[in-house]
Amino acid sequence: MTLFKIEKDGKAKEIHEKPFKLEKELQKLCEDNLENIFGLELVKSEFSIHNFRIDTLAFDPESKSFAIIEYKRDRNFSVVDQGFAYLSFMLSSEADFILEYNEKTGKNLKRADIDRSQYRVIFVSPSFTNYQKTSINFKDLPIELLEVTKYDNNTVNFVYLQPTGAAESIKTISGKNKTIEKVSKVVKVYTEEDHLNRMPDEVKELYQRFKEAILNVGNNITIKPTKLYIGFVAKRNITDVQLQKKTIKIWINLRIGELDDPKNLARDVSNTGHWGNGDYEIQMKDDENLEYIISLIKQSYRRNSQ
């Protein structure tokens, strides 16, 4: 896709790609903007232990889990093999990660606070080969690919590559690889099916109507299931939902006082423990107020998609 900048005279001037000269340049860009781009906290850059080195060690405060970010300009590497090697390293070095996090932040994170099942590895590169892209076509692979393009007008584009036709489980090949087998017993990628299983048909149908309405709010919204809820994400989470036997619990990612809610449908949970993001919670038992609820979520979309 060719990008153009519209000049003052109305002429379209082509914006050219400006390649990264070094991996370090790409790494610095990501680490300087770790929260904005990834929603992660930086723990350590160039973390080395036990003769193993990783580019960026990060922590996900939402899922309470660690993440490794690796930057690649070399296109000749196996996404799956290296990804699971890093995940295995994470599991075996968990105590060192916690110690490093506590020393960096001054907090007192404990092993019991960590959700090991949501560990993940993110590979960042200006481009991936077709083989690397197709190798992530598993529905439960805890490995993400992020392509980064830099342009000569100081613009950067980040694109998460999505699996295509990801129906098979990584566990189908785990028996052939001991590292994959070991990691797959602990690390899990949660899906919509995990949340829909054992739910009544009425709740499933209500969720499908809600989901379709949310995805129509913007074409940049993606679905990110976690262990505890299903997130709908633009740049950041705009709303999160938890399916229950008779209702859908919805959290709107706005701080208290930021939501215009004339019907007072949303409940203030700013001082109450809850799973999703934001200070507003709604219980939806049917689609009577669906259109109005979507209008509330649109307010979060406008704020969290910029």
N, C-alpha and C positions, 0 to 999 in steps of 0.2 A: 504494500500500500504506500503510495506516494503522498507526503504531507506538503501543504503549501501554507504560506503566510500571506494574508491579504495586506498589501501596502496601502499607504494613504491615497495613492492615485487609483486604487481599485484593482491594481495588477496583482496576480498571484505569483509569489516567488517560492520556488521549491526549497524545502528544508532538507538538507542532506544529513545522512547519518555520519556521526563522528565516532569511530571505534574507540573502545577503551585500549590504552596502550599496554597496561599491566593489570594483572589480577588484583594487585594491591589498590589500584584506583577504584575498581569496582567494589572491593571490600570496604574501603573507607566511605564511599557513598552510602552503602547499605547500613553500616554501623552508625554513621552520623544521623541516620534517619530510621533507626530500627523500630521505634514505636509507631511512627507514621506509616511505614510501609508494611511491617509485619505484625504490629501489635504486640511486640516482644520487648523485654528488658535485656539490655546488654549485661552479661555477667563477666565475660573475659574474651578479649581478642587474642588470637594466637595461643590458645590454651594447650599446654603440653603436659602429659603425664604418662608414665609407664611406656616410654618410647613411642607414644602415639600423639599426633598433633592434629588439632582441629582449627579451622579458621576462626569461627565465631561460636562461642557458647552463649546461649540465650535462655531466658526463662519466660514462659507464658503464664502471666498472673491469672488469666481467666481459667485455664484448664489445670493450673498448678502442676505444670510439667516442663521439663527441659526440652530444648530444641538445639540441634546443630545446624549451622549454615556453612556450606562449602561453596567456594567461588571457582568456576571453571572456565578457562579459555581453551584448554585442550579438549578436543571433542572425542578423543579415543579412550573412553572409560566406561565401565559398566555401571549404570545407575543402580540396578538392583543389588549387585555384589557389593559395591562400595557403600550403598545406603545401609544394608543390613550389617556390614562390618562396623559402621558408625553406631548403629542402634545397639549392637552387642556390646560395644565399648561403653555406651551410656549406661547400660544395665550393670555392667561390672564395675563402673567407676562412679556410681551414684553418690557414695559418701564423699568423694572428692568434689563432686559438683556442688553438693549442699554446703560443704565447707567454704568453697570459693564464693558461692552466692552470699553466705552470711558475712564473710569478710568484706565483700564489695558493698553490700547494702546496710550492714549493721543490724540486720534482722535476725530472727532465731527460727529459721526454717528447719523443720524436723522431717525425718524420713516418713513419718506417718502422714505428713501434710502433702506428700508428693503423689501424683497419680501417674504411675509408671506406664499405664496402659495407653496414655496419650503422648508418649514420647514421639518425636518425628525428626526427620532430616529434610532439609531444604537445599537443593542444588540451585545455584544462581549462575547464569551464563548468558552471554550475548546471543547464543544460539545452541540448539541441541540437534543432533542428527535424527533422522526418521526412526532409526533403530532405538535410540534412547527414548524418543517420544512414545513409541508403541510399547516399550518395555514397562511403562507404568499403567498399562491397561488391566489392572486388577482392581476390584471394587474395594479391597481392604488393604491397600499398600500404604504404609505410613511414610511415604517418600513423596516430596513435592518438587516440581520443576518450575522455575521462574525465569523467564527470558527478559532481558533488559536491553533496551535500545537507547543510545544517547544520540542527540542531534546537535547540530552546530549552533542552535539558538538557545543553548542551555536548557533544553527540554529533555526529560527522560521518561520513557514509557516502560512500565512494568506489566507483564502479562503472565498470570498463572496458567500453565498448560493443563488442560482438563483431559482425563482419560476418555477414550472413545470406545464405546461398546464394552465398557468394563463390567462384565458379568461374572467372570471367573474369579475365584478366590486365590490369593497367593498361597494358601495352604495346600493347594493341589500340587504344587511343585516343592513344597517344603521338605518332603521326604528325601528329595535328591540333594538337599543342601542342609547340613546340620546347623549352620548359623541361622538360616531362615527359620528352620524348625524351632530352634531355641527361642528366638525373638518373638515368633508368632504366638507362642504360648503366653506371652506377657503383654506385648504391645498390640493394640486393637484400633482399627479405624472404624468408627461408628457410622452407621448408615440410617437412612429414613426407616428402612425395614426393621431395624432394631427397636425403634420407637413405636412403629405401627403394629408389630407383633403383639398378639393377645389383646388388642384394643377392639372394642365393639365396632360393628360396621358403621353405626351412626357417627362415631367419633372419626373414623377413617374418612368417611364421606365429607364431614365437616372440615376436616383438615385439608382435603383436596380442594375444596372450594376456597378456603382461606389461602392456600398456597398459590392457586391460579391468580387470585386477586392481587396478592403481594408481588408476584413476578411481573404483573402488568404495570406496576408502579414505575419501574425503570428497567432498561435492558442490561444494566450492569449488576443486577442483584444475583447473587449465587447462594446456594443452600449449603450450610456447613453443620452437619449433625455432630454433636459432641456426646459425651457420656450421659449428660443430664438433661439436655434440651436440644432442639433444632434451631440453629441460628440462620437468619436471613441477613446477608452481608453485602454491602456496597463497598465503600472504602473501609468502613467499620460496621459492626453489627447495628442494624436498624431496629430489628425486633427479634425476640427469641420466644419459642413456644415449647411448652411441655404438655404432652398428651396424657390425659387422665381418663378414668373409666367413664365419666359422665360429662366431662368438660375439657376445654382447651385453655390452659393458662398462658397468657400472653404478657410479655414484658416489653415496654417501649423504651428505647434507649435515649431518654432525655432526662436531664436533672430536674429536680422539683422546682416548679415555677416556670418551666420552659414550655409546657404543653397547654395549648388552648383547647379546653374540653368543656364546651357549654353544657353538655348533658351530665357532666360529672360521672362518667362511666368508669374512668380509671381510678384505681385506688393508690394512695400514697404509700409506698413501701420503702421510702428512703431510710427509715430507721428500723426496718424489719429485715431479718435474714431471708434472702431469696436467691434463686439460682441464676436467672438471666441478667442481662445488662439493663441498666436504667432504673429510674425511681418510680415508674408507673406500672401497675399490674391490672390486667383485665381478665375476668373469667367469662369465656364465651361458651354457652351451652347450645346455641343454635345460630342460624345465619340472619336472624332478624335485624341485628345491628351491624352486619358485616360491612356494609358500605360506609357507615359512620366510623367504625374501627379503622378501616383502611385510610380514611381521611386523617385520623390521628397519627397513624404510622407514617403517612406522607410527610408530616412535620419532622419526624425523626430522619426520614430519608433525605430531606433537604439539608439537614444539618450534618448528617454522617456520611454523605456521599461526596462531599467536597474535598 
